[in-house]
Amino acid sequence: MLVGALFIVSGLIKANDALGFSYKLEEYFTVFGTPWMSEYALFLAAFVCILEIILGVAVIFGSRSVLVSWLLLLMIVFFTFLTFYSAYFNKVTDCGCFGDALKLTPWESFTKDVVLLFFVMVIFIDRNRIKLGDLKSDIINSSVALVLIALFSSLVINWNFPIIFSLSMLAGIILIKNFMPSIPNTAILGLSGLLSTYFTYHCLNHLPVKDFRPYAIGKNIVEGMSVPEGAPQDSIVMLFQYKKGDQMFEFTPEQLPEDLDQYEFVDRIDKVVRQGYIPPIKDFKISDGAEGDYTNQYLSHDGYVFMLVAYDLFKSDVDVQPKINAFAEASQKSKIPFFGITSTSPADTDKFRHEHQNMFDYYFCDATTLKTIIRSNPGLVLMKKGTVIDMWHFNDFPAFEDFRKTYPE
């Protein structure tokens, strides 16, 4: 029940933001020297999300126990290796196991996978004895799993959607399995696969149902960038690097050896031994690509401001460009600032603007930051005095008159 509940919640969190999970997979592909796999990152991300939910449901009902136990074991062994590699070599600082809902350090992620591996091994060892349950056991097992899902969802990630989704899915499977006893495995695997695929598809083609990022609607970007008074600072120690023979040594000023003249001085460095407070937003900047910084100008503006985010203009959806141009023109006529922001080079940005007749300014920012702001390329963000008021995926790009109905002057 614990394995099933965790796989369902983990799959739902990642399916809620499969695009963000694909960015994390791209990091792993880069680390392992397989950047060519980045082309398939989004497909693999969606596949893993859906598979996790299906396996979580299957293990709760005891469906296809041999196949399911093998898949569970292979998946958890793979992710245990991945998290150990990340922790030991400090390559990827966040595994993305629970998306932005729950940030784990590499060693915390590895420990979580080791514990989960123990329970999966129990299932794997008993795989030939696990059978499909009857109505009574299905209700009991589903109830226990729902309690675990509810505890994790409400107490850890503060998101009740997994409870509602799981309740509907598990109840639907029990009903179908009870009234159509000839196809129990089809009911279990089919309904869980259908619902998880639809949810993943919906979030990919619109925006995440739940936004756990620091740029979510209602968040203030200025506050997200600020460091609270009295917040812990970095603890830094000064080190001297010396070489003796083929060995490298690092000494603090108090540790310098008496026979220092036998060592060859290499460098003096400042090493962070304990990290201080890191604000949720670190690299947000609205720059003109030269010396101009317009961040404060737009974040302190009293009225509405529209920011069109496109981390890569040449990977963005171009079919929405006519809507963008019409919206920008209407916005400017209404004296509402409208600007684009991208990580594309200034020369390529000018080329794109002329090609699509964009009559508004583009500014520049780090690609990772822009990917974090909104899971859409391009995506539209409405701000007021630095607070995110609303945002739209390019599939839901509004007409200006519809915006005015929702947000009158």
Stockholm file with secondary structure:
# STOCKHOLM 1.0

chainA/1-409         MLVGALFIVSGLIKANDALGFSYKLEEYFTVFGTPWMSEYALFLAAFVCILEIILGVAVIFGSRSVLVSWLLLLMIVFFTFLTFYSAYFNKVTDCGCFGDALKLTPWESFTKDVVLLFFVMVIFIDRNRIKLGDLKSDIINSSVALVLIALFSSLVINWNFPIIFSLSMLAGIILIKNFMPSIPNTAILGLSGLLSTYFTYHCLNHLPVKDFRPYAIGKNIVEGMSVPEGAPQDSIVMLFQYKKGDQMFEFTPEQLPEDLDQYEFVDRIDKVVRQGYIPPIKDFKISDGAEGDYTNQYLSHDGYVFMLVAYDLFKSDVDVQPKINAFAEASQKSKIPFFGITSTSPADTDKFRHEHQNMFDYYFCDATTLKTIIRSNPGLVLMKKGTVIDMWHFNDFPAFEDFRKTYPE
#=GR chainA/1-409 SS CHHHHHHHHHHHHHHHTHHHHHHHHHHHHHHTTCGGGGGGHHHHHHHHHHHHHHHHHHHHHTTTHHHHHHHHHHHHHHHHHHHHHHHHHTCCSCCCTTTTTSCCCHHHHHHHHHHHHHHHHHHHHTTTTCCCCCHHHHHHHHHHHHHHHHHIIIIIICCCHHHHHHHHHHHHHHHHHHHCTTCHHHHHHHHHHHHHHHHHHHHHHSCCSSCCSTTSTTCBHHHHHCCCTTCCCCEEEEEEEEEETTEEEEECGGGCCTTGGGSEEEEEEEEEEECCCCCSCCSCCCBCSSSCBCHHHHHTCSSEEEEEEESCGGGSCSTTHHHHHHHHHHHHHTTCCEEEEESSCHHHHHHHHHHHTCCSCEEECCHHHHHHHCSSSSEEEEEETTEEEEEEEGGGCCCHHHHHHHSCC
#=GC SS_cons         CHHHHHHHHHHHHHHHTHHHHHHHHHHHHHHTTCGGGGGGHHHHHHHHHHHHHHHHHHHHHTTTHHHHHHHHHHHHHHHHHHHHHHHHHTCCSCCCTTTTTSCCCHHHHHHHHHHHHHHHHHHHHTTTTCCCCCHHHHHHHHHHHHHHHHHIIIIIICCCHHHHHHHHHHHHHHHHHHHCTTCHHHHHHHHHHHHHHHHHHHHHHSCCSSCCSTTSTTCBHHHHHCCCTTCCCCEEEEEEEEEETTEEEEECGGGCCTTGGGSEEEEEEEEEEECCCCCSCCSCCCBCSSSCBCHHHHHTCSSEEEEEEESCGGGSCSTTHHHHHHHHHHHHHTTCCEEEEESSCHHHHHHHHHHHTCCSCEEECCHHHHHHHCSSSSEEEEEETTEEEEEEEGGGCCCHHHHHHHSCC
//
